[in-house]
């Protein structure tokens, strides 16, 4: 979906074919949260990290600050914006990664084993955030997981075994 690998067949996202010509436009509307949030951090502060994608999209500085503050409040991390991401707990790191993915106002949010490193309390908080985002913003959420408890929160389920669909 991110165009990192060549796929057999045709992939369309929002009626755009996934190819070199459309890749930048497609990726700008996809938020990603990885299993290890440390793999996503690029800045010295949480605020700068959340702002990073917006800066690369040439969003106005005033708008960036407004959006970062809004999403930080939404996910409950406004009190750690000046902290260094690597100094945070696992749950806080995952919330920062989630905020970084949501701040671009994506059409699609991909969670790639994103909840494996966090405790049940933070996991429940993230489920509630995702439920709100899905309902309010109509975001498609793709949750890639081995944790069968997480499937309880989905509307559509596809189970794969060695790349083959075994349940749809």
C-alpha positions in Angstrom: 0.0 0.0 0.0 2.9 2.3 0.6 4.6 1.4 -2.6 7.6 -0.1 -0.9 7.4 -3.4 -2.8 6.4 -4.1 -6.3 3.1 -6.0 -6.3 1.5 -8.3 -8.8 -1.6 -6.8 -10.3 -3.1 -3.4 -9.8 -3.6 -1.6 -6.5 -5.9 1.4 -6.4 -6.2 3.8 -3.4 -8.9 6.5 -3.6 -9.3 5.7 -7.3 -5.6 6.4 -7.9 -3.5 3.6 -9.2 -0.5 2.9 -7.0 2.4 3.8 -9.3 5.5 6.1 -9.3 3.4 9.0 -10.7 0.8 8.9 -7.9 2.9 7.6 -5.1 3.5 11.0 -3.4 -0.2 11.9 -3.5 -1.2 8.5 -2.1 1.4 8.4 0.7 0.4 11.9 1.8 -3.0 10.5 2.8 -1.8 7.3 4.6 -0.7 7.4 8.3 1.4 4.5 9.6 2.1 3.3 13.1 4.8 0.6 13.4 5.4 -2.0 16.1 8.5 -0.2 17.4 7.8 3.5 17.7 11.5 4.2 18.1 11.8 3.3 14.3 9.6 6.3 13.5 11.2 9.1 15.6 13.2 11.6 13.7 13.2 14.7 15.9 14.5 15.9 19.3 11.1 16.7 20.8 7.7 15.1 20.6 6.3 18.3 19.1 8.9 18.4 16.4 8.3 14.7 15.7 4.6 15.1 15.3 5.2 18.2 13.1 7.7 16.5 10.8 5.3 15.2 8.1 3.4 18.4 8.0 6.7 20.3 7.5 7.6 18.0 4.6 4.2 18.7 3.1 5.0 22.5 3.3 2.1 23.2 5.7 2.2 26.8 7.1 4.0 27.0 10.5 1.0 28.5 12.3 -1.2 25.7 10.9 1.4 23.1 12.0 1.5 24.3 15.6 -2.3 24.4 15.7 -2.7 20.9 14.3 0.1 19.4 16.5 -1.5 20.9 19.6 -5.0 19.7 18.6 -3.9 16.1 18.0 -1.7 16.1 21.1 -4.8 17.1 23.2 -6.9 14.5 21.3 -4.6 11.6 22.2 -3.8 13.0 25.6 -0.1 13.8 25.2 -0.1 17.6 25.4 1.9 17.5 28.6 4.9 15.7 26.9 5.3 17.8 23.8 8.7 19.3 24.9 10.1 15.9 25.9 12.6 13.8 23.9 10.7 10.9 22.3 13.3 8.2 23.3 12.9 9.1 27.0 9.2 8.2 27.0 7.5 5.0 28.2 6.4 2.4 25.6 2.8 3.5 25.8 3.7 7.2 25.5 5.9 6.4 22.5 3.0 4.6 20.8 0.7 7.5 21.5 3.2 9.9 19.9 3.5 7.6 16.9 -0.3 7.5 16.6 -0.5 11.3 16.9 2.2 11.6 14.2 0.1 9.4 11.9 -3.1 11.2 12.6 -1.9 14.8 12.3 -1.8 14.6 8.5 -5.5 13.8 8.6 -5.1 10.5 6.7 -7.7 8.7 4.7 -6.1 5.4 5.7 -4.4 4.5 8.9 -2.2 1.4 9.0 -1.3 -0.1 12.3 1.4 -2.7 11.9 1.6 -4.7 15.1 1.3 -1.2 16.7 -0.2 -2.3 20.1 2.2 -5.1 21.0 4.5 -3.1 23.3 1.9 -1.4 25.4 -0.1 -2.3 28.5 -3.8 -3.0 28.5 -4.8 0.5 29.9 -3.0 2.4 27.1 -4.3 -0.2 24.6 -7.9 0.5 25.6 -7.2 4.2 25.3 -5.9 3.7 21.8 -8.9 1.6 20.9 -11.2 4.4 22.0 -9.2 7.0 20.0 -9.3 4.8 16.9 -13.0 4.3 17.3 -13.6 8.1 17.5 -11.3 8.8 14.5 -13.0 6.1 12.4 -16.5 7.4 13.2 -15.8 11.2 13.0 -13.3 11.3 10.1 -14.4 8.2 8.3 -10.8 6.9 8.2 -10.1 3.4 7.0 -8.1 1.6 9.6 -6.0 -1.4 8.6 -4.8 -3.2 11.8 -2.2 -5.8 11.1 -1.9 -8.0 14.1 -1.3 -11.5 15.5 -3.4 -10.6 18.6 -6.8 -12.1 18.2 -8.2 -9.8 21.0 -7.7 -6.8 18.7 -10.0 -8.3 16.0 -12.9 -7.6 18.2 -12.7 -3.9 17.3 -12.9 -4.4 13.6 -15.8 -4.3 11.2 -14.2 -6.4 8.4 -11.7 -9.2 9.1 -9.3 -11.0 6.8 -7.2 -13.8 8.2 -4.1 -14.7 6.3 -1.9 -17.8 6.5 1.4 -17.6 4.6 -0.1 -14.9 2.4 -3.2 -16.9 1.6 -6.7 -15.7 2.7 -8.2 -18.3 5.0 -11.1 -16.2 6.3 -12.8 -13.1 4.8 
